[in-house]
Amino acid sequence: MISTLIVGLLGAATPSPEPATIPPADITSPGIVGFIFTFGLALVCVLLFLSLTKHLRKVNRRAAQLAQDEADEDARGAGDGPEASR
């Protein structure tokens, strides 16, 4: 019983070869719609990268300004201490 099942499965597992048919290029090509979609996607990515760069520059500028403000406050605070009145 098991041997007939194995023979049946092995017989079903061997497909008959079929000739390869290549479809014409006008059917498989993405055409103008694919080009427009790819171009639009690339354009959106470029705009997003430019926006990201602008925001990163703004964050860096703010961080540098905060560091400068803290340094100025520390310099002013050190001069106003009890040792400065001596």
PyMOL Python script that loads the backbone (N, CA, C, O; Angstrom):
from pymol import cmd

cmd.read_pdbstr("""\
ATOM      1  N   MET A   1       0.820  -1.188   0.000  1.00  0.00           N
ATOM      2  CA  MET A   1       0.000   0.000   0.000  1.00  0.00           C
ATOM      3  C   MET A   1       0.871   1.263   0.000  1.00  0.00           C
ATOM      4  O   MET A   1       0.618   2.176  -0.786  1.00  0.00           O
ATOM      5  N   ILE A   2       1.876   1.333   0.852  1.00  0.00           N
ATOM      6  CA  ILE A   2       2.755   2.497   0.908  1.00  0.00           C
ATOM      7  C   ILE A   2       3.569   2.597  -0.369  1.00  0.00           C
ATOM      8  O   ILE A   2       3.811   3.697  -0.867  1.00  0.00           O
ATOM      9  N   SER A   3       3.994   1.458  -0.905  1.00  0.00           N
ATOM     10  CA  SER A   3       4.796   1.497  -2.128  1.00  0.00           C
ATOM     11  C   SER A   3       3.980   2.019  -3.305  1.00  0.00           C
ATOM     12  O   SER A   3       4.523   2.725  -4.155  1.00  0.00           O
ATOM     13  N   THR A   4       2.712   1.697  -3.378  1.00  0.00           N
ATOM     14  CA  THR A   4       1.891   2.225  -4.475  1.00  0.00           C
ATOM     15  C   THR A   4       1.658   3.730  -4.302  1.00  0.00           C
ATOM     16  O   THR A   4       1.569   4.464  -5.286  1.00  0.00           O
ATOM     17  N   LEU A   5       1.561   4.178  -3.060  1.00  0.00           N
ATOM     18  CA  LEU A   5       1.402   5.603  -2.803  1.00  0.00           C
ATOM     19  C   LEU A   5       2.667   6.370  -3.220  1.00  0.00           C
ATOM     20  O   LEU A   5       2.582   7.440  -3.823  1.00  0.00           O
ATOM     21  N   ILE A   6       3.834   5.812  -2.892  1.00  0.00           N
ATOM     22  CA  ILE A   6       5.095   6.454  -3.258  1.00  0.00           C
ATOM     23  C   ILE A   6       5.250   6.476  -4.773  1.00  0.00           C
ATOM     24  O   ILE A   6       5.650   7.495  -5.336  1.00  0.00           O
ATOM     25  N   VAL A   7       4.942   5.375  -5.435  1.00  0.00           N
ATOM     26  CA  VAL A   7       5.038   5.315  -6.896  1.00  0.00           C
ATOM     27  C   VAL A   7       4.059   6.303  -7.530  1.00  0.00           C
ATOM     28  O   VAL A   7       4.383   6.945  -8.529  1.00  0.00           O
ATOM     29  N   GLY A   8       2.887   6.424  -6.961  1.00  0.00           N
ATOM     30  CA  GLY A   8       1.900   7.361  -7.483  1.00  0.00           C
ATOM     31  C   GLY A   8       2.355   8.800  -7.334  1.00  0.00           C
ATOM     32  O   GLY A   8       2.174   9.609  -8.244  1.00  0.00           O
ATOM     33  N   LEU A   9       2.951   9.127  -6.182  1.00  0.00           N
ATOM     34  CA  LEU A   9       3.452  10.487  -5.962  1.00  0.00           C
ATOM     35  C   LEU A   9       4.643  10.794  -6.859  1.00  0.00           C
ATOM     36  O   LEU A   9       4.744  11.894  -7.401  1.00  0.00           O
ATOM     37  N   LEU A  10       5.540   9.833  -7.019  1.00  0.00           N
ATOM     38  CA  LEU A  10       6.689  10.057  -7.883  1.00  0.00           C
ATOM     39  C   LEU A  10       6.264  10.189  -9.338  1.00  0.00           C
ATOM     40  O   LEU A  10       6.838  10.979 -10.089  1.00  0.00           O
ATOM     41  N   GLY A  11       5.284   9.435  -9.726  1.00  0.00           N
ATOM     42  CA  GLY A  11       4.775   9.544 -11.100  1.00  0.00           C
ATOM     43  C   GLY A  11       4.098  10.882 -11.333  1.00  0.00           C
ATOM     44  O   GLY A  11       4.188  11.432 -12.431  1.00  0.00           O
ATOM     45  N   ALA A  12       3.422  11.416 -10.326  1.00  0.00           N
ATOM     46  CA  ALA A  12       2.741  12.692 -10.469  1.00  0.00           C
ATOM     47  C   ALA A  12       3.724  13.860 -10.377  1.00  0.00           C
ATOM     48  O   ALA A  12       3.419  14.960 -10.838  1.00  0.00           O
ATOM     49  N   ALA A  13       4.893  13.632  -9.791  1.00  0.00           N
ATOM     50  CA  ALA A  13       5.851  14.710  -9.583  1.00  0.00           C
ATOM     51  C   ALA A  13       6.681  14.996 -10.822  1.00  0.00           C
ATOM     52  O   ALA A  13       7.381  16.008 -10.861  1.00  0.00           O
ATOM     53  N   THR A  14       6.628  14.146 -11.826  1.00  0.00           N
ATOM     54  CA  THR A  14       7.421  14.374 -13.040  1.00  0.00           C
ATOM     55  C   THR A  14       6.539  15.051 -14.086  1.00  0.00           C
ATOM     56  O   THR A  14       5.730  14.386 -14.733  1.00  0.00           O
ATOM     57  N   PRO A  15       6.683  16.341 -14.257  1.00  0.00           N
ATOM     58  CA  PRO A  15       5.853  17.038 -15.245  1.00  0.00           C
ATOM     59  C   PRO A  15       6.365  16.780 -16.656  1.00  0.00           C
ATOM     60  O   PRO A  15       7.541  16.485 -16.867  1.00  0.00           O
ATOM     61  N   SER A  16       5.484  16.895 -17.582  1.00  0.00           N
ATOM     62  CA  SER A  16       5.896  16.752 -18.975  1.00  0.00           C
ATOM     63  C   SER A  16       6.446  18.091 -19.448  1.00  0.00           C
ATOM     64  O   SER A  16       5.871  19.133 -19.136  1.00  0.00           O
ATOM     65  N   PRO A  17       7.542  18.084 -20.192  1.00  0.00           N
ATOM     66  CA  PRO A  17       8.121  19.361 -20.631  1.00  0.00           C
ATOM     67  C   PRO A  17       7.233  20.047 -21.666  1.00  0.00           C
ATOM     68  O   PRO A  17       6.667  19.417 -22.559  1.00  0.00           O
ATOM     69  N   GLU A  18       7.139  21.360 -21.504  1.00  0.00           N
ATOM     70  CA  GLU A  18       6.376  22.166 -22.455  1.00  0.00           C
ATOM     71  C   GLU A  18       7.338  23.112 -23.167  1.00  0.00           C
ATOM     72  O   GLU A  18       8.320  23.553 -22.571  1.00  0.00           O
ATOM     73  N   PRO A  19       7.075  23.423 -24.407  1.00  0.00           N
ATOM     74  CA  PRO A  19       7.973  24.349 -25.108  1.00  0.00           C
ATOM     75  C   PRO A  19       7.855  25.756 -24.510  1.00  0.00           C
ATOM     76  O   PRO A  19       6.762  26.205 -24.163  1.00  0.00           O
ATOM     77  N   ALA A  20       8.984  26.432 -24.396  1.00  0.00           N
ATOM     78  CA  ALA A  20       9.004  27.779 -23.837  1.00  0.00           C
ATOM     79  C   ALA A  20       8.503  28.767 -24.876  1.00  0.00           C
ATOM     80  O   ALA A  20       8.986  28.804 -26.008  1.00  0.00           O
ATOM     81  N   THR A  21       7.537  29.554 -24.474  1.00  0.00           N
ATOM     82  CA  THR A  21       7.028  30.592 -25.364  1.00  0.00           C
ATOM     83  C   THR A  21       7.339  31.939 -24.741  1.00  0.00           C
ATOM     84  O   THR A  21       7.045  32.179 -23.570  1.00  0.00           O
ATOM     85  N   ILE A  22       7.923  32.797 -25.516  1.00  0.00           N
ATOM     86  CA  ILE A  22       8.265  34.135 -25.056  1.00  0.00           C
ATOM     87  C   ILE A  22       7.214  35.103 -25.575  1.00  0.00           C
ATOM     88  O   ILE A  22       7.009  35.214 -26.784  1.00  0.00           O
ATOM     89  N   PRO A  23       6.539  35.815 -24.651  1.00  0.00           N
ATOM     90  CA  PRO A  23       5.521  36.764 -25.110  1.00  0.00           C
ATOM     91  C   PRO A  23       6.176  37.949 -25.814  1.00  0.00           C
ATOM     92  O   PRO A  23       7.346  38.243 -25.571  1.00  0.00           O
ATOM     93  N   PRO A  24       5.439  38.624 -26.675  1.00  0.00           N
ATOM     94  CA  PRO A  24       5.998  39.784 -27.371  1.00  0.00           C
ATOM     95  C   PRO A  24       6.333  40.920 -26.408  1.00  0.00           C
ATOM     96  O   PRO A  24       5.763  41.015 -25.321  1.00  0.00           O
ATOM     97  N   ALA A  25       7.268  41.783 -26.821  1.00  0.00           N
ATOM     98  CA  ALA A  25       7.761  42.859 -25.962  1.00  0.00           C
ATOM     99  C   ALA A  25       6.687  43.885 -25.635  1.00  0.00           C
ATOM    100  O   ALA A  25       6.730  44.485 -24.561  1.00  0.00           O
ATOM    101  N   ASP A  26       5.732  44.105 -26.521  1.00  0.00           N
ATOM    102  CA  ASP A  26       4.705  45.110 -26.233  1.00  0.00           C
ATOM    103  C   ASP A  26       3.762  44.668 -25.119  1.00  0.00           C
ATOM    104  O   ASP A  26       3.092  45.507 -24.516  1.00  0.00           O
ATOM    105  N   ILE A  27       3.698  43.393 -24.839  1.00  0.00           N
ATOM    106  CA  ILE A  27       2.869  42.907 -23.741  1.00  0.00           C
ATOM    107  C   ILE A  27       3.642  42.950 -22.421  1.00  0.00           C
ATOM    108  O   ILE A  27       3.060  43.245 -21.377  1.00  0.00           O
ATOM    109  N   THR A  28       4.933  42.664 -22.455  1.00  0.00           N
ATOM    110  CA  THR A  28       5.719  42.579 -21.229  1.00  0.00           C
ATOM    111  C   THR A  28       6.352  43.910 -20.827  1.00  0.00           C
ATOM    112  O   THR A  28       6.827  44.035 -19.698  1.00  0.00           O
ATOM    113  N   SER A  29       6.373  44.880 -21.688  1.00  0.00           N
ATOM    114  CA  SER A  29       6.992  46.169 -21.385  1.00  0.00           C
ATOM    115  C   SER A  29       6.051  47.012 -20.526  1.00  0.00           C
ATOM    116  O   SER A  29       4.841  47.002 -20.750  1.00  0.00           O
ATOM    117  N   PRO A  30       6.599  47.752 -19.531  1.00  0.00           N
ATOM    118  CA  PRO A  30       5.739  48.602 -18.707  1.00  0.00           C
ATOM    119  C   PRO A  30       5.208  49.804 -19.471  1.00  0.00           C
ATOM    120  O   PRO A  30       4.181  50.371 -19.095  1.00  0.00           O
ATOM    121  N   GLY A  31       5.892  50.200 -20.536  1.00  0.00           N
ATOM    122  CA  GLY A  31       5.418  51.285 -21.380  1.00  0.00           C
ATOM    123  C   GLY A  31       5.520  52.647 -20.729  1.00  0.00           C
ATOM    124  O   GLY A  31       6.288  52.855 -19.790  1.00  0.00           O
ATOM    125  N   ILE A  32       4.732  53.567 -21.248  1.00  0.00           N
ATOM    126  CA  ILE A  32       4.771  54.958 -20.799  1.00  0.00           C
ATOM    127  C   ILE A  32       4.221  55.102 -19.378  1.00  0.00           C
ATOM    128  O   ILE A  32       4.665  55.971 -18.629  1.00  0.00           O
ATOM    129  N   VAL A  33       3.262  54.259 -19.004  1.00  0.00           N
ATOM    130  CA  VAL A  33       2.693  54.327 -17.651  1.00  0.00           C
ATOM    131  C   VAL A  33       3.764  53.972 -16.618  1.00  0.00           C
ATOM    132  O   VAL A  33       3.868  54.629 -15.582  1.00  0.00           O
ATOM    133  N   GLY A  34       4.552  52.944 -16.895  1.00  0.00           N
ATOM    134  CA  GLY A  34       5.629  52.570 -15.990  1.00  0.00           C
ATOM    135  C   GLY A  34       6.689  53.649 -15.896  1.00  0.00           C
ATOM    136  O   GLY A  34       7.217  53.913 -14.816  1.00  0.00           O
ATOM    137  N   PHE A  35       7.004  54.276 -17.022  1.00  0.00           N
ATOM    138  CA  PHE A  35       7.997  55.353 -17.011  1.00  0.00           C
ATOM    139  C   PHE A  35       7.494  56.536 -16.192  1.00  0.00           C
ATOM    140  O   PHE A  35       8.240  57.080 -15.379  1.00  0.00           O
ATOM    141  N   ILE A  36       6.255  56.940 -16.391  1.00  0.00           N
ATOM    142  CA  ILE A  36       5.699  58.085 -15.659  1.00  0.00           C
ATOM    143  C   ILE A  36       5.656  57.785 -14.161  1.00  0.00           C
ATOM    144  O   ILE A  36       5.978  58.650 -13.347  1.00  0.00           O
ATOM    145  N   PHE A  37       5.261  56.571 -13.796  1.00  0.00           N
ATOM    146  CA  PHE A  37       5.205  56.198 -12.382  1.00  0.00           C
ATOM    147  C   PHE A  37       6.599  56.235 -11.765  1.00  0.00           C
ATOM    148  O   PHE A  37       6.773  56.781 -10.676  1.00  0.00           O
ATOM    149  N   THR A  38       7.588  55.668 -12.436  1.00  0.00           N
ATOM    150  CA  THR A  38       8.955  55.648 -11.916  1.00  0.00           C
ATOM    151  C   THR A  38       9.524  57.058 -11.815  1.00  0.00           C
ATOM    152  O   THR A  38      10.179  57.389 -10.826  1.00  0.00           O
ATOM    153  N   PHE A  39       9.286  57.884 -12.814  1.00  0.00           N
ATOM    154  CA  PHE A  39       9.759  59.267 -12.786  1.00  0.00           C
ATOM    155  C   PHE A  39       9.107  60.038 -11.644  1.00  0.00           C
ATOM    156  O   PHE A  39       9.779  60.792 -10.940  1.00  0.00           O
ATOM    157  N   GLY A  40       7.802  59.854 -11.458  1.00  0.00           N
ATOM    158  CA  GLY A  40       7.093  60.527 -10.365  1.00  0.00           C
ATOM    159  C   GLY A  40       7.601  60.084  -9.007  1.00  0.00           C
ATOM    160  O   GLY A  40       7.750  60.905  -8.101  1.00  0.00           O
ATOM    161  N   LEU A  41       7.866  58.801  -8.856  1.00  0.00           N
ATOM    162  CA  LEU A  41       8.386  58.293  -7.595  1.00  0.00           C
ATOM    163  C   LEU A  41       9.773  58.867  -7.307  1.00  0.00           C
ATOM    164  O   LEU A  41      10.071  59.224  -6.167  1.00  0.00           O
ATOM    165  N   ALA A  42      10.614  58.955  -8.325  1.00  0.00           N
ATOM    166  CA  ALA A  42      11.943  59.538  -8.148  1.00  0.00           C
ATOM    167  C   ALA A  42      11.837  61.022  -7.791  1.00  0.00           C
ATOM    168  O   ALA A  42      12.595  61.509  -6.952  1.00  0.00           O
ATOM    169  N   LEU A  43      10.921  61.732  -8.408  1.00  0.00           N
ATOM    170  CA  LEU A  43      10.731  63.154  -8.117  1.00  0.00           C
ATOM    171  C   LEU A  43      10.266  63.358  -6.678  1.00  0.00           C
ATOM    172  O   LEU A  43      10.749  64.262  -5.996  1.00  0.00           O
ATOM    173  N   VAL A  44       9.348  62.541  -6.216  1.00  0.00           N
ATOM    174  CA  VAL A  44       8.874  62.637  -4.836  1.00  0.00           C
ATOM    175  C   VAL A  44      10.011  62.354  -3.867  1.00  0.00           C
ATOM    176  O   VAL A  44      10.136  63.036  -2.849  1.00  0.00           O
ATOM    177  N   CYS A  45      10.844  61.360  -4.165  1.00  0.00           N
ATOM    178  CA  CYS A  45      11.985  61.044  -3.293  1.00  0.00           C
ATOM    179  C   CYS A  45      12.963  62.220  -3.222  1.00  0.00           C
ATOM    180  O   CYS A  45      13.461  62.538  -2.142  1.00  0.00           O
ATOM    181  N   VAL A  46      13.240  62.857  -4.334  1.00  0.00           N
ATOM    182  CA  VAL A  46      14.159  64.002  -4.340  1.00  0.00           C
ATOM    183  C   VAL A  46      13.580  65.138  -3.493  1.00  0.00           C
ATOM    184  O   VAL A  46      14.306  65.763  -2.720  1.00  0.00           O
ATOM    185  N   LEU A  47      12.305  65.402  -3.632  1.00  0.00           N
ATOM    186  CA  LEU A  47      11.674  66.467  -2.834  1.00  0.00           C
ATOM    187  C   LEU A  47      11.703  66.132  -1.345  1.00  0.00           C
ATOM    188  O   LEU A  47      11.924  67.019  -0.520  1.00  0.00           O
ATOM    189  N   LEU A  48      11.484  64.871  -0.991  1.00  0.00           N
ATOM    190  CA  LEU A  48      11.557  64.475   0.415  1.00  0.00           C
ATOM    191  C   LEU A  48      12.975  64.616   0.961  1.00  0.00           C
ATOM    192  O   LEU A  48      13.154  65.041   2.103  1.00  0.00           O
ATOM    193  N   PHE A  49      13.971  64.272   0.174  1.00  0.00           N
ATOM    194  CA  PHE A  49      15.354  64.404   0.621  1.00  0.00           C
ATOM    195  C   PHE A  49      15.718  65.875   0.826  1.00  0.00           C
ATOM    196  O   PHE A  49      16.419  66.211   1.780  1.00  0.00           O
ATOM    197  N   LEU A  50      15.252  66.746  -0.056  1.00  0.00           N
ATOM    198  CA  LEU A  50      15.523  68.173   0.106  1.00  0.00           C
ATOM    199  C   LEU A  50      14.857  68.720   1.367  1.00  0.00           C
ATOM    200  O   LEU A  50      15.446  69.525   2.089  1.00  0.00           O
ATOM    201  N   SER A  51      13.643  68.284   1.624  1.00  0.00           N
ATOM    202  CA  SER A  51      12.940  68.724   2.825  1.00  0.00           C
ATOM    203  C   SER A  51      13.651  68.218   4.082  1.00  0.00           C
ATOM    204  O   SER A  51      13.780  68.950   5.064  1.00  0.00           O
ATOM    205  N   LEU A  52      14.104  66.981   4.049  1.00  0.00           N
ATOM    206  CA  LEU A  52      14.827  66.422   5.184  1.00  0.00           C
ATOM    207  C   LEU A  52      16.104  67.203   5.449  1.00  0.00           C
ATOM    208  O   LEU A  52      16.430  67.487   6.601  1.00  0.00           O
ATOM    209  N   THR A  53      16.820  67.550   4.404  1.00  0.00           N
ATOM    210  CA  THR A  53      18.050  68.324   4.556  1.00  0.00           C
ATOM    211  C   THR A  53      17.758  69.680   5.184  1.00  0.00           C
ATOM    212  O   THR A  53      18.497  70.135   6.056  1.00  0.00           O
ATOM    213  N   LYS A  54      16.679  70.326   4.742  1.00  0.00           N
ATOM    214  CA  LYS A  54      16.311  71.631   5.291  1.00  0.00           C
ATOM    215  C   LYS A  54      15.996  71.522   6.779  1.00  0.00           C
ATOM    216  O   LYS A  54      16.435  72.361   7.566  1.00  0.00           O
ATOM    217  N   HIS A  55      15.251  70.511   7.166  1.00  0.00           N
ATOM    218  CA  HIS A  55      14.895  70.351   8.567  1.00  0.00           C
ATOM    219  C   HIS A  55      16.104  69.992   9.424  1.00  0.00           C
ATOM    220  O   HIS A  55      16.214  70.457  10.559  1.00  0.00           O
ATOM    221  N   LEU A  56      17.003  69.178   8.904  1.00  0.00           N
ATOM    222  CA  LEU A  56      18.206  68.843   9.665  1.00  0.00           C
ATOM    223  C   LEU A  56      19.097  70.061   9.870  1.00  0.00           C
ATOM    224  O   LEU A  56      19.687  70.220  10.939  1.00  0.00           O
ATOM    225  N   ARG A  57      19.200  70.912   8.873  1.00  0.00           N
ATOM    226  CA  ARG A  57      19.978  72.142   9.032  1.00  0.00           C
ATOM    227  C   ARG A  57      19.363  73.042  10.100  1.00  0.00           C
ATOM    228  O   ARG A  57      20.074  73.646  10.904  1.00  0.00           O
ATOM    229  N   LYS A  58      18.029  73.124  10.096  1.00  0.00           N
ATOM    230  CA  LYS A  58      17.334  73.949  11.084  1.00  0.00           C
ATOM    231  C   LYS A  58      17.573  73.418  12.500  1.00  0.00           C
ATOM    232  O   LYS A  58      17.790  74.202  13.424  1.00  0.00           O
ATOM    233  N   VAL A  59      17.535  72.100  12.678  1.00  0.00           N
ATOM    234  CA  VAL A  59      17.768  71.494  13.989  1.00  0.00           C
ATOM    235  C   VAL A  59      19.204  71.744  14.439  1.00  0.00           C
ATOM    236  O   VAL A  59      19.439  72.061  15.605  1.00  0.00           O
ATOM    237  N   ASN A  60      20.162  71.605  13.530  1.00  0.00           N
ATOM    238  CA  ASN A  60      21.562  71.859  13.880  1.00  0.00           C
ATOM    239  C   ASN A  60      21.785  73.316  14.276  1.00  0.00           C
ATOM    240  O   ASN A  60      22.530  73.607  15.212  1.00  0.00           O
ATOM    241  N   ARG A  61      21.132  74.229  13.554  1.00  0.00           N
ATOM    242  CA  ARG A  61      21.256  75.645  13.882  1.00  0.00           C
ATOM    243  C   ARG A  61      20.692  75.935  15.268  1.00  0.00           C
ATOM    244  O   ARG A  61      21.290  76.678  16.046  1.00  0.00           O
ATOM    245  N   ARG A  62      19.536  75.344  15.573  1.00  0.00           N
ATOM    246  CA  ARG A  62      18.930  75.567  16.893  1.00  0.00           C
ATOM    247  C   ARG A  62      19.795  74.979  18.000  1.00  0.00           C
ATOM    248  O   ARG A  62      19.937  75.590  19.059  1.00  0.00           O
ATOM    249  N   ALA A  63      20.372  73.808  17.775  1.00  0.00           N
ATOM    250  CA  ALA A  63      21.223  73.186  18.787  1.00  0.00           C
ATOM    251  C   ALA A  63      22.473  74.027  19.023  1.00  0.00           C
ATOM    252  O   ALA A  63      22.897  74.197  20.166  1.00  0.00           O
ATOM    253  N   ALA A  64      23.061  74.549  17.963  1.00  0.00           N
ATOM    254  CA  ALA A  64      24.240  75.402  18.113  1.00  0.00           C
ATOM    255  C   ALA A  64      23.885  76.685  18.852  1.00  0.00           C
ATOM    256  O   ALA A  64      24.667  77.154  19.679  1.00  0.00           O
ATOM    257  N   GLN A  65      22.731  77.254  18.571  1.00  0.00           N
ATOM    258  CA  GLN A  65      22.307  78.478  19.252  1.00  0.00           C
ATOM    259  C   GLN A  65      22.058  78.215  20.730  1.00  0.00           C
ATOM    260  O   GLN A  65      22.439  79.031  21.570  1.00  0.00           O
ATOM    261  N   LEU A  66      21.423  77.087  21.067  1.00  0.00           N
ATOM    262  CA  LEU A  66      21.202  76.759  22.475  1.00  0.00           C
ATOM    263  C   LEU A  66      22.517  76.542  23.207  1.00  0.00           C
ATOM    264  O   LEU A  66      22.665  76.979  24.349  1.00  0.00           O
ATOM    265  N   ALA A  67      23.467  75.881  22.575  1.00  0.00           N
ATOM    266  CA  ALA A  67      24.776  75.668  23.194  1.00  0.00           C
ATOM    267  C   ALA A  67      25.484  76.999  23.416  1.00  0.00           C
ATOM    268  O   ALA A  67      26.120  77.203  24.450  1.00  0.00           O
ATOM    269  N   GLN A  68      25.375  77.898  22.452  1.00  0.00           N
ATOM    270  CA  GLN A  68      25.993  79.225  22.586  1.00  0.00           C
ATOM    271  C   GLN A  68      25.328  80.017  23.713  1.00  0.00           C
ATOM    272  O   GLN A  68      26.009  80.678  24.498  1.00  0.00           O
ATOM    273  N   ASP A  69      23.997  79.949  23.791  1.00  0.00           N
ATOM    274  CA  ASP A  69      23.283  80.654  24.862  1.00  0.00           C
ATOM    275  C   ASP A  69      23.676  80.117  26.237  1.00  0.00           C
ATOM    276  O   ASP A  69      23.866  80.894  27.172  1.00  0.00           O
ATOM    277  N   GLU A  70      23.799  78.797  26.367  1.00  0.00           N
ATOM    278  CA  GLU A  70      24.194  78.209  27.647  1.00  0.00           C
ATOM    279  C   GLU A  70      25.621  78.616  28.007  1.00  0.00           C
ATOM    280  O   GLU A  70      25.916  78.896  29.169  1.00  0.00           O
ATOM    281  N   ALA A  71      26.493  78.649  27.025  1.00  0.00           N
ATOM    282  CA  ALA A  71      27.874  79.059  27.281  1.00  0.00           C
ATOM    283  C   ALA A  71      27.921  80.520  27.726  1.00  0.00           C
ATOM    284  O   ALA A  71      28.689  80.871  28.621  1.00  0.00           O
ATOM    285  N   ASP A  72      27.104  81.373  27.105  1.00  0.00           N
ATOM    286  CA  ASP A  72      27.053  82.788  27.498  1.00  0.00           C
ATOM    287  C   ASP A  72      26.522  82.941  28.924  1.00  0.00           C
ATOM    288  O   ASP A  72      27.044  83.745  29.695  1.00  0.00           O
ATOM    289  N   GLU A  73      25.483  82.173  29.278  1.00  0.00           N
ATOM    290  CA  GLU A  73      24.929  82.249  30.631  1.00  0.00           C
ATOM    291  C   GLU A  73      25.928  81.750  31.653  1.00  0.00           C
ATOM    292  O   GLU A  73      26.039  82.321  32.738  1.00  0.00           O
ATOM    293  N   ASP A  74      26.661  80.689  31.325  1.00  0.00           N
ATOM    294  CA  ASP A  74      27.673  80.173  32.253  1.00  0.00           C
ATOM    295  C   ASP A  74      28.788  81.203  32.445  1.00  0.00           C
ATOM    296  O   ASP A  74      29.284  81.381  33.557  1.00  0.00           O
ATOM    297  N   ALA A  75      29.179  81.877  31.370  1.00  0.00           N
ATOM    298  CA  ALA A  75      30.243  82.883  31.475  1.00  0.00           C
ATOM    299  C   ALA A  75      29.774  84.066  32.311  1.00  0.00           C
ATOM    300  O   ALA A  75      30.540  84.600  33.114  1.00  0.00           O
ATOM    301  N   ARG A  76      28.528  84.479  32.129  1.00  0.00           N
ATOM    302  CA  ARG A  76      28.001  85.584  32.924  1.00  0.00           C
ATOM    303  C   ARG A  76      27.800  85.168  34.371  1.00  0.00           C
ATOM    304  O   ARG A  76      28.056  85.949  35.287  1.00  0.00           O
ATOM    305  N   GLY A  77      27.342  83.936  34.579  1.00  0.00           N
ATOM    306  CA  GLY A  77      27.081  83.443  35.938  1.00  0.00           C
ATOM    307  C   GLY A  77      28.358  83.265  36.730  1.00  0.00           C
ATOM    308  O   GLY A  77      28.349  83.459  37.946  1.00  0.00           O
ATOM    309  N   ALA A  78      29.452  82.906  36.090  1.00  0.00           N
ATOM    310  CA  ALA A  78      30.720  82.720  36.799  1.00  0.00           C
ATOM    311  C   ALA A  78      31.275  84.058  37.266  1.00  0.00           C
ATOM    312  O   ALA A  78      31.940  84.109  38.301  1.00  0.00           O
ATOM    313  N   GLY A  79      31.029  85.123  36.551  1.00  0.00           N
ATOM    314  CA  GLY A  79      31.516  86.449  36.936  1.00  0.00           C
ATOM    315  C   GLY A  79      30.688  87.079  38.039  1.00  0.00           C
ATOM    316  O   GLY A  79      31.165  88.002  38.700  1.00  0.00           O
ATOM    317  N   ASP A  80      29.469  86.618  38.264  1.00  0.00           N
ATOM    318  CA  ASP A  80      28.575  87.201  39.273  1.00  0.00           C
ATOM    319  C   ASP A  80      28.642  86.486  40.617  1.00  0.00           C
ATOM    320  O   ASP A  80      27.912  86.853  41.538  1.00  0.00           O
ATOM    321  N   GLY A  81      29.483  85.492  40.753  1.00  0.00           N
ATOM    322  CA  GLY A  81      29.554  84.698  41.984  1.00  0.00           C
ATOM    323  C   GLY A  81      30.169  85.459  43.130  1.00  0.00           C
ATOM    324  O   GLY A  81      30.575  86.607  42.951  1.00  0.00           O
ATOM    325  N   PRO A  82      30.256  84.845  44.332  1.00  0.00           N
ATOM    326  CA  PRO A  82      30.792  85.506  45.522  1.00  0.00           C
ATOM    327  C   PRO A  82      32.278  85.824  45.387  1.00  0.00           C
ATOM    328  O   PRO A  82      32.767  86.768  46.008  1.00  0.00           O
ATOM    329  N   GLU A  83      32.996  85.049  44.586  1.00  0.00           N
ATOM    330  CA  GLU A  83      34.430  85.328  44.418  1.00  0.00           C
ATOM    331  C   GLU A  83      34.666  86.574  43.579  1.00  0.00           C
ATOM    332  O   GLU A  83      35.730  87.185  43.683  1.00  0.00           O
ATOM    333  N   ALA A  84      33.714  86.964  42.757  1.00  0.00           N
ATOM    334  CA  ALA A  84      33.849  88.143  41.907  1.00  0.00           C
ATOM    335  C   ALA A  84      33.746  89.423  42.725  1.00  0.00           C
ATOM    336  O   ALA A  84      34.230  90.467  42.287  1.00  0.00           O
ATOM    337  N   SER A  85      33.119  89.368  43.919  1.00  0.00           N
ATOM    338  CA  SER A  85      32.953  90.588  44.707  1.00  0.00           C
ATOM    339  C   SER A  85      34.191  90.892  45.559  1.00  0.00           C
ATOM    340  O   SER A  85      34.252  91.968  46.154  1.00  0.00           O
ATOM    341  N   ARG A  86      35.137  90.029  45.641  1.00  0.00           N
ATOM    342  CA  ARG A  86      36.346  90.263  46.440  1.00  0.00           C
ATOM    343  C   ARG A  86      37.254  91.263  45.871  1.00  0.00           C
ATOM    344  O   ARG A  86      38.303  91.547  46.450  1.00  0.00           O
TER     345      ARG A  86
END
""", "prot")
cmd.dss("prot")
cmd.show_as("cartoon", "prot")
cmd.util.cbc("prot")
cmd.orient("prot")
